[in-house]
Amino acid sequence: MLNVALTGNTAAGKTTVGACFARWGATLIDADELVRHVQAPGSPVLAAIAEEFGAGMIRNDGTLDRARLRRRVMANQDALTALNSIVHPAVQQMRAQRTEEAAVRGSRSRPVRLGGAGRRTCQRASAAVGDAASAAAT
């Protein structure tokens, strides 16, 4: 089974390229989707974030206040390291699980990982490169 990392800047076309891979039979493992899944309301990861950074990081509806957390960790390397130590193990576990599920389904289903963190475990990398004018036109 071939693992391919798909990476690119914001609005470069990763979603469009990923959709093409999916039409060709690939299994997409989207790093952003994995993070949102492990940080869902009621999850152990969200509880650990609240414990580390305070209950104020959780909105009244039970979701993570991403903007507030972003401001907190981007200004403090120790806070960013703490957040990564909470989130990354859960994301890595889910990524491994989804890769294994794709392998079980057969060789036509090739995992394509969207996002940079999974590149170290991939045999190939593909970059989506686009410009703002092209993105605005679609």
Number of C-alpha atoms within 10 A of each C-alpha: 13 14 20 21 24 25 23 16 13 13 17 18 19 21 14 12 18 22 14 12 17 16 10 12 14 21 23 22 24 19 19 11 12 19 17 14 15 18 21 16 17 11 11 15 22 22 18 15 20 15 11 14 17 12 12 12 21 20 12 9 7 12 15 22 13 12 9 12 19 11 10 15 17 11 10 10 11 11 16 16 11 14 18 12 11 17 19 16 12 18 23 16 12 18 19 15 12 16 21 12 14 20 17 10 11 10 13 14 22 23 28 25 26 25 17 13 14 22 18 10 12 15 11 13 15 16 15 17 14 15 12 10 9 11 12 8 6 5
